């Protein structure tokens, strides 16, 4: 079976109207699997010209603070430097300042619990599990504000079906990742189904990031919950361990080990080959598998803090993130699929040729994430510790 036959590549219009994976080197959290640190963005040197099809917005003044993950702004190829320069070019009276809280979103959860000041206007890099987890912890109030769609005309460009599922409408998708399996076709065949990973052919072959330490690992856990079921995923993970599954801390560790040939099979994102080629890694034997033509879908979003000081600039920033040029830069520099419909995009040829989307994306809805996510992760930890 030709694995590429079960995916639609970006270059042939896979993004248009399709229902709705981050990570430069050093990524910890979204993927963002690295430890965060305090940082402010620096000006980039390669911002491109904006197109003339974007909605007109007035220039606004102020220091605009965006909290995010380390992978957004740290590193030579990080997208944050490009975003800062392009945003300040469009809004010359505004200064964009990046902030990377050491404890990530948990920093803001604790601040909210203490009724303390929030030192940011927008959070960039939010995922549905992030939002559902915050809501479960902060049951009495929300960290982020409900967004008025009348102030976000660019959201009409988002491709059909890509959403957070948040009933309060607090997050805007600006990208999306699809979990998949990468395998070395010179050593083995890819699995047709997730349950195939329990076969002797894959004994001591599979490498995966930990769900309790990385977004990539958590997405794989949620994929198994959705496909195998609430009642069967613990047994499935126990069987994976018996078949020699090796766990590592984060996405970059699993991807680098696969690239080095340490394991011929790994859990990853469908944009990993594009990332690897950008890093100069050899990918000739890399092959992608979407078992059952499925892959787990994780939107990446932006949200405005309830206590934001620069609310007008926040809305301008969200519209800016959904402009065509920024979407292309975000996809190619942050190794994520764009949120926009294909009609509004022009991507680099290498990215279009290597990135792929599953024919049948799967995800766990917001309500289940809010009520059951913590239990699933706890039960997974008990299972792998047994």
C-alpha positions in Angstrom: 0.0 0.0 0.0 1.4 3.4 -1.0 1.3 5.5 2.2 1.1 8.7 0.3 -2.1 7.5 -1.4 -4.1 8.0 1.9 -3.1 11.7 2.3 -3.7 14.8 0.4 -0.7 17.1 0.0 -0.9 20.8 0.5 0.2 21.5 -3.0 -2.9 19.9 -4.5 -5.4 21.9 -2.5 -5.7 19.7 0.5 -6.3 22.7 2.8 -9.3 24.0 1.0 -12.5 23.4 2.9 -11.1 20.6 4.9 -12.0 19.9 8.5 -9.7 20.8 11.0 1.2 19.7 14.1 5.5 23.5 16.6 8.6 23.2 16.4 11.9 24.5 15.6 14.9 23.0 17.4 14.5 23.3 21.1 10.7 23.1 21.0 9.1 22.1 24.2 5.6 23.1 24.5 3.5 23.1 21.2 5.2 21.6 20.5 6.8 23.3 22.8 8.4 20.6 24.7 11.3 22.6 26.0 11.7 24.5 29.2 10.4 28.0 28.8 12.5 31.1 29.8 12.0 34.9 29.9 12.7 36.5 26.6 11.8 39.4 24.4 11.7 39.2 20.6 14.3 40.8 18.4 13.8 42.5 15.1 14.2 40.2 12.1 15.9 41.0 8.8 13.7 39.1 6.3 10.2 40.4 6.6 8.3 40.2 3.3 6.0 42.7 1.8 2.3 42.4 2.9 -0.2 41.9 0.2 -2.9 44.4 -0.6 -5.9 42.2 0.0 -5.9 42.5 3.8 -8.6 44.4 5.7 -7.7 48.0 6.5 -7.1 48.7 10.2 -6.1 52.0 11.8 -2.6 52.4 13.2 -2.7 52.2 17.0 -0.2 53.3 19.7 1.1 51.4 22.7 3.4 48.7 23.9 1.7 45.4 23.0 2.6 42.3 25.0 2.3 38.8 23.6 2.9 35.8 25.8 4.0 32.7 24.0 6.2 29.6 24.0 10.0 29.5 23.6 9.8 27.8 20.2 7.9 30.8 18.8 10.8 33.3 19.4 14.0 31.5 20.3 16.3 30.3 17.5 17.6 31.6 14.2 14.6 30.4 12.3 11.9 31.2 14.9 8.9 32.8 13.5 8.5 35.4 16.3 11.2 37.7 15.0 9.6 37.8 11.6 6.2 38.5 13.2 7.5 41.3 15.4 9.1 43.2 12.5 6.1 42.7 10.1 3.6 43.8 12.8 5.6 46.9 13.8 5.9 47.7 10.1 2.1 47.6 9.7 1.5 49.4 13.0 4.5 51.7 13.3 3.2 53.4 16.5 3.0 50.0 18.3 5.8 48.1 19.9 5.4 44.3 20.1 7.1 42.7 23.2 7.3 39.0 23.5 7.2 37.4 27.0 7.9 33.7 27.7 6.7 32.8 31.2 9.0 30.2 32.8 6.0 28.0 33.9 4.1 28.5 30.6 0.4 28.8 30.9 0.5 27.6 34.4 2.0 31.0 35.3 -1.2 32.7 34.2 -3.4 30.2 35.9 -1.7 30.9 39.2 -1.9 34.6 38.6 -5.6 34.3 38.0 -6.1 32.2 41.1 -4.3 34.9 43.1 -6.3 37.7 41.4 -2.9 39.2 40.4 -2.1 41.3 37.4 -1.6 39.6 34.0 1.4 41.0 32.3 0.3 40.3 28.7 -2.4 41.1 26.2 -2.5 38.0 24.0 -1.4 34.4 24.3 -0.1 32.8 21.1 0.4 29.0 21.0 -2.8 27.9 22.7 -4.1 24.4 22.0 -7.6 22.9 22.9 -6.1 20.8 25.7 -4.5 23.9 27.1 -7.8 25.8 27.1 -9.8 22.9 28.5 -7.3 22.3 31.2 -7.3 26.0 32.3 -11.1 26.0 32.4 -11.2 22.9 34.5 -8.8 24.5 37.0 -10.4 28.0 36.9 -14.0 26.9 37.2 -15.2 30.2 38.5 -13.8 32.5 35.8 -12.0 32.6 32.5 -8.5 33.6 31.8 -9.4 34.7 28.3 -12.2 36.9 27.0 -14.9 36.0 24.5 -14.1 37.4 21.1 -16.4 39.4 19.0 -16.3 38.0 15.5 -17.5 41.3 14.0 -14.0 42.6 14.9 -12.3 39.6 13.3 -13.2 39.7 9.6 -10.2 37.5 8.7 -11.8 34.6 10.5 -14.0 34.1 7.5 -10.9 32.9 5.6 -10.3 30.0 8.1 -11.0 26.7 6.3 -14.1 24.9 7.1 -14.2 22.7 10.2 -11.0 24.1 11.8 -12.0 25.3 15.3 -11.3 24.9 19.0 -14.7 23.8 19.9 -14.9 26.3 22.7 -18.5 27.2 23.4 -17.4 30.7 24.5 -15.4 31.5 21.4 -12.2 32.7 23.1 -9.6 31.3 20.7 -8.8 31.9 17.1 -7.0 29.1 15.2 -3.8 30.4 13.5 -2.4 27.0 12.5 -2.9 23.3 12.9 -0.8 20.2 13.3 -1.6 16.6 12.4 -0.1 13.7 14.3 1.2 10.8 12.2 3.8 8.0 12.2 7.1 8.4 10.4 9.0 5.2 9.4 12.2 4.3 7.6 10.9 2.5 4.5 14.3 0.8 4.0 13.7 -1.1 7.2 10.0 -1.7 7.6 6.5 -1.1 6.2 4.2 1.5 7.8 1.2 0.4 9.9 -2.2 0.3 8.3 -4.0 0.7 11.7 -2.9 1.9 15.1 -3.4 -1.7 16.4 -0.8 -2.9 14.0 1.8 -1.3 16.2 1.3 -4.3 18.6 2.5 -6.7 15.9 5.9 -8.5 16.1 7.0 -6.5 13.1 7.2 -3.4 15.2 8.6 -4.9 18.4 11.2 -2.5 19.9 10.9 -0.3 16.8 8.5 2.5 18.0 9.7 5.7 19.7 7.2 8.3 21.1 7.3 11.5 23.1 5.8 11.3 26.6 2.2 12.6 26.8 2.8 14.1 30.2 5.7 16.3 29.0 5.0 17.2 25.4 2.2 18.3 23.2 3.2 15.8 20.5 3.0 13.0 23.0 -0.3 14.2 24.4 -1.8 14.4 20.9 -0.8 10.7 20.4 -2.4 9.8 23.7 -5.6 11.6 22.7 -5.5 9.9 19.3 -5.5 6.5 20.9 -8.3 7.5 23.3 -10.4 8.5 20.3 -9.6 5.5 18.2 -9.3 2.7 20.7 -11.8 4.1 23.2 -11.9 5.2 26.8 -12.2 1.6 27.9 -9.3 0.3 25.8 -6.6 2.9 25.6 -4.9 1.9 28.9 -4.7 -1.8 27.8 -3.4 -0.6 24.4 -0.6 1.5 26.0 0.3 -1.5 28.2 0.5 -3.7 25.1 2.7 -1.0 23.4 5.1 -1.1 26.3 5.2 -4.9 26.2 6.0 -4.6 22.5 9.1 -2.5 23.3 7.8 1.1 23.0 10.5 3.6 24.0 9.4 6.9 25.5 11.4 10.2 25.3 10.8 13.5 26.9 9.7 15.6 23.9 9.1 15.9 20.2 12.6 17.1 19.2 14.2 14.1 21.0 12.0 11.6 19.2 12.4 13.4 15.8 16.2 13.7 16.2 16.5 10.0 17.2 14.5 9.0 14.2 16.6 11.2 11.9 19.8 9.6 13.4 18.5 6.1 12.6 18.2 5.1 16.3 14.6 3.9 15.7 12.9 3.2 12.4 9.5 4.3 13.6 8.3 7.4 15.5 5.3 9.4 16.4 5.5 12.9 14.9 3.7 15.6 12.9 3.0 15.6 9.2 5.2 18.7 8.8 8.4 17.0 10.2 10.0 16.3 6.9 9.7 19.9 5.8 11.3 20.9 9.2 14.0 18.2 8.7 14.9 19.4 5.2 15.2 23.0 6.5 17.6 21.7 9.1 19.6 19.9 6.4 18.7 16.4 7.6 18.6 13.5 5.2 15.0 12.5 4.6 15.2 10.2 1.5 14.0 7.1 3.4 11.4 9.0 5.5 7.9 7.8 4.8 4.7 9.1 6.4 1.8 6.9 7.6 -1.7 7.9 8.5 -3.2 4.7 9.9 -6.7 4.2 8.7 -6.2 7.4 6.8 -6.4 9.2 10.1 -4.2 11.7 12.0 -4.9 13.6 15.2 -5.7 17.3 14.7 -4.4 19.9 17.1 -5.2 23.5 16.3 -2.8 26.2 17.4 -4.5 29.4 18.4 -4.3 32.9 19.9 -6.5 34.3 22.6 -6.9 37.7 24.3 -6.5 37.9 28.1 -9.5 39.0 30.0 -7.5 41.7 31.7 -5.7 42.9 28.5 -4.7 46.6 28.4 -4.4 46.9 24.7 -7.6 45.3 23.5 -7.8 47.1 20.2 -4.2 46.2 19.3 -5.1 42.6 20.4 -7.8 42.4 17.8 -5.5 43.9 15.2 -2.9 41.3 16.0 -5.3 38.4 15.6 -6.4 39.8 12.2 -2.7 40.2 11.3 -2.0 36.6 12.2 -4.6 35.5 9.7 -3.3 37.6 6.8 -1.9 35.7 3.9 1.8 36.6 4.3 1.8 35.8 8.1 0.1 32.5 7.6 2.7 31.4 5.0 5.6 32.5 7.3 3.9 30.8 10.3 3.5 27.6 8.4 7.0 27.4 7.0 8.9 28.8 10.0 6.9 27.1 12.7 6.3 23.8 11.0 2.5 24.0 11.2 -0.2 23.8 8.6 -1.9 27.2 7.9 -5.3 27.9 9.3 -6.5 29.7 6.1 -8.3 28.1 3.2 -6.0 27.3 0.3 -7.4 30.1 -1.8 -5.7 32.7 0.4 -2.3 31.0 0.6 0.9 30.9 -1.4 3.5 28.5 0.2 7.0 27.7 -0.6 7.3 24.7 -2.9 9.4 22.5 -0.5 6.8 22.9 2.2 4.0 22.1 -0.2 5.8 19.0 -1.5 6.5 17.4 1.9 3.7 18.5 4.3 0.5 16.4 4.3 -2.9 16.2 5.9 -4.9 13.1 6.7 -8.0 12.3 4.7 -9.9 11.7 8.0 -8.7 14.0 10.8 -9.7 13.0 14.3 -9.9 14.9 17.6 -11.4 14.9 21.1 -14.0 17.6 21.7 -13.7 20.4 24.2 -16.3 19.0 26.7 -14.5 15.7 26.9 -11.1 17.3 27.3 -12.4 19.6 30.1 -13.9 16.7 32.0 -11.6 13.8 31.3 -8.1 15.1 30.2 -6.5 15.0 33.6 -7.8 11.5 34.3 -6.5 10.2 31.0 -3.0 11.5 31.6 -3.0 10.2 35.2 -4.2 6.8 34.1 -1.6 6.7 31.3 1.1 7.5 33.9 -0.2 4.7 36.1 -0.1 2.3 33.2 3.4 3.0 32.0 4.6 2.9 35.7 3.2 -0.6 36.3 
